Amino acid sequence: MLLPGQFRAVVFDCDGVLADSEPLAVSTWTGVLAPYGYRPQPADVTASLGRTFPDVRDLYAAHAPTLPSAAELAAVFDESFLRLLGTELTPWPDAVGLARRWHGAGVRLAVASSSPRRRLDETLRLLGIAGLFASITAGDEVEHPKPAPDPYLAAAAGLGVLPEHCLAIEDSQAGVASALAAGMTAVGVRRDPDADLSAAHLVLPDLSELDVRFHR
């Protein structure tokens, strides 16, 4: 499907777009929350899409009031999550294939993620695609994370491309809102059937038929 307009660059979200890592996050949260008597529910998973670790911790703390602070939980969560990444991470082939094809065609690419730098770098490394991106922005490197525009504005600045000349690819409501607030055109890919992507310029079940025109 051809997306109207011409673009100079593409900014990808990572988790849920390039990496099929959301199930690993759910598994990790299930283990972290077990001692506090709560198990993630489908609505929690949808609400957590595109959010930073502190935001997700606050979401679960509403159900588990004795949950430690994000700072106290971070090391425990990271150890478990990174272990799963090393053994169970898989790519979303449609998005990774597009990124490889566009990079080969000379299109400037970036990543704007809510994940902290350590997890983001490890995810891209394990997928074997870190070298495709001229700009990589992590969630712990911006003052205001998604749904604020900061991650996408930082990604565009890193590319040296105006936001309005960038296409953003997202799988979450928070991510779409962030891209739109930055002035980008947003494509939503529906990995989670309950995710509200209605604000995106185009919503697709996958990216295999996405057709984009680029200019230099």
C-alpha positions in Angstrom: 0.0 0.0 0.0 1.4 3.3 -1.1 1.6 6.0 1.7 0.9 9.5 0.3 3.8 11.9 0.5 7.6 11.7 0.1 10.0 11.2 2.9 13.7 11.5 3.5 14.1 9.2 6.5 12.4 6.6 8.6 12.3 6.3 12.3 11.4 2.9 13.8 10.2 2.0 17.2 12.1 -1.1 18.5 10.0 -3.3 20.8 7.0 -4.6 19.0 8.0 -3.2 15.7 11.5 -4.5 14.9 11.8 -7.0 17.9 9.1 -9.4 19.0 10.1 -8.6 22.5 6.8 -7.7 24.2 6.2 -11.4 25.2 9.6 -11.4 26.9 8.6 -8.2 28.8 5.4 -9.8 29.9 7.2 -12.9 31.1 9.7 -10.8 33.0 7.0 -8.7 34.7 5.1 -11.9 35.6 8.1 -13.1 37.5 8.8 -9.7 39.1 5.2 -9.3 40.3 4.6 -12.8 41.6 6.0 -12.1 45.1 3.6 -9.1 45.3 0.5 -11.1 44.5 -0.3 -9.8 41.0 -0.2 -11.2 37.5 -0.2 -9.0 34.4 -3.6 -9.0 32.6 -4.2 -8.4 28.9 -5.4 -4.8 29.5 -2.1 -4.1 31.5 0.0 -5.4 28.6 -1.8 -3.2 26.1 -1.6 -0.1 28.4 2.1 -0.7 28.8 3.0 -0.7 25.1 5.4 2.1 24.2 5.9 3.2 27.9 9.1 3.5 29.8 10.0 1.2 32.7 9.1 3.7 35.4 5.7 4.3 33.8 5.0 0.5 33.6 6.1 0.0 37.1 3.6 2.7 38.2 0.9 1.0 36.2 1.5 -2.3 38.1 2.0 -0.5 41.5 -1.7 0.4 41.2 -2.5 -3.3 41.6 0.5 -4.2 43.8 0.9 -1.3 46.3 4.0 -2.8 48.0 5.9 -2.9 44.7 9.4 -1.3 45.2 10.3 1.8 43.3 11.4 1.7 39.7 15.0 2.4 40.8 14.9 -0.6 43.2 13.3 -2.9 40.6 15.4 -2.0 37.6 18.4 -4.3 38.3 16.1 -7.3 39.0 14.0 -6.7 35.9 17.0 -6.1 33.6 18.8 -9.2 34.7 15.8 -11.4 34.0 14.8 -9.6 30.8 18.4 -9.6 29.3 18.6 -13.3 30.0 15.4 -13.9 28.0 16.7 -11.7 25.2 19.8 -13.8 24.9 17.8 -17.0 24.4 14.3 -16.2 23.1 14.4 -12.9 21.2 13.0 -13.1 17.6 12.6 -10.3 15.0 9.5 -9.2 13.3 10.6 -10.2 9.8 8.4 -7.6 8.0 10.0 -4.6 9.7 13.5 -6.0 9.8 13.3 -6.8 6.1 12.1 -3.2 5.3 14.9 -1.7 7.3 17.5 -3.8 5.5 16.0 -3.0 2.1 15.7 0.7 2.8 19.2 0.9 4.3 20.5 -0.8 1.2 18.8 1.8 -1.0 20.5 4.6 0.9 17.5 5.8 3.0 18.5 7.3 6.4 17.1 5.3 9.3 16.8 5.8 13.0 15.3 4.2 16.1 13.3 6.0 18.8 12.6 3.7 21.7 11.1 3.8 25.2 13.6 1.1 26.3 16.7 2.2 28.3 20.0 2.3 26.4 21.4 -0.9 27.8 18.4 -3.0 26.7 17.9 -1.2 23.4 21.6 -1.7 22.4 21.4 -5.4 23.3 18.2 -5.9 21.4 19.5 -4.3 18.2 22.8 -6.2 18.6 21.1 -9.6 19.0 18.9 -8.8 15.9 22.0 -8.0 14.0 20.7 -4.7 12.7 22.4 -2.0 14.9 24.5 -0.9 12.0 21.5 0.0 9.9 20.7 3.1 12.0 22.4 6.4 11.8 20.6 7.6 15.0 19.4 5.6 18.0 17.5 7.3 20.8 16.8 5.4 24.1 14.0 6.2 26.5 16.3 7.1 29.4 18.1 9.7 27.2 15.2 12.2 26.8 13.7 14.5 29.3 10.1 13.5 28.4 9.5 10.0 27.0 6.7 8.8 24.7 3.9 10.0 24.3 5.9 13.3 24.4 7.6 14.2 21.1 11.1 14.2 22.6 12.3 10.7 21.4 11.3 11.4 17.8 12.6 14.9 17.8 16.0 13.6 19.1 16.0 10.9 16.4 15.3 13.4 13.6 18.1 15.7 15.0 20.5 12.8 15.0 19.7 12.2 11.4 19.9 15.8 10.4 16.4 15.6 8.9 13.4 17.8 9.7 10.7 15.8 11.5 8.1 16.6 8.9 10.3 14.8 6.4 10.4 11.6 8.5 8.1 8.6 8.5 7.6 6.9 12.0 6.6 3.3 12.4 5.0 2.4 15.6 2.9 -0.3 17.3 1.5 1.6 20.3 -0.8 4.5 21.1 1.9 6.3 23.1 4.3 5.9 20.2 1.9 7.2 17.6 1.1 10.2 19.8 4.9 10.9 20.2 5.6 10.7 16.5 2.6 13.0 15.6 3.5 15.5 18.3 7.0 15.7 16.7 5.4 16.5 13.4 6.1 13.2 11.6 3.8 11.0 9.5 3.0 7.9 11.5 2.3 4.3 10.3 0.8 2.0 12.9 1.5 -1.7 12.7 -1.1 -3.7 14.6 0.9 -6.3 16.6 -1.6 -6.1 19.5 -5.2 -6.3 18.3 -6.3 -4.1 21.3 -3.8 -1.3 20.7 -5.5 2.0 19.7 -3.6 3.2 16.6 -6.5 5.2 15.2 -4.6 8.5 15.2 -1.9 7.1 12.8 -2.0 8.2 9.2 -2.1 4.6 8.1 -2.7 1.4 10.1 -1.6 -2.0 8.7 -1.8 -5.5 9.9 1.9 -5.9 9.0 4.5 -4.0 7.0 4.9 -6.4 4.1 2.9 -4.3 1.7 4.0 -0.8 2.8 5.2 1.2 -0.2 7.0 4.5 0.5 8.4 7.1 -1.8 11.7 8.8 -0.8 13.6 11.8 -2.0 17.1 13.0 -1.3 
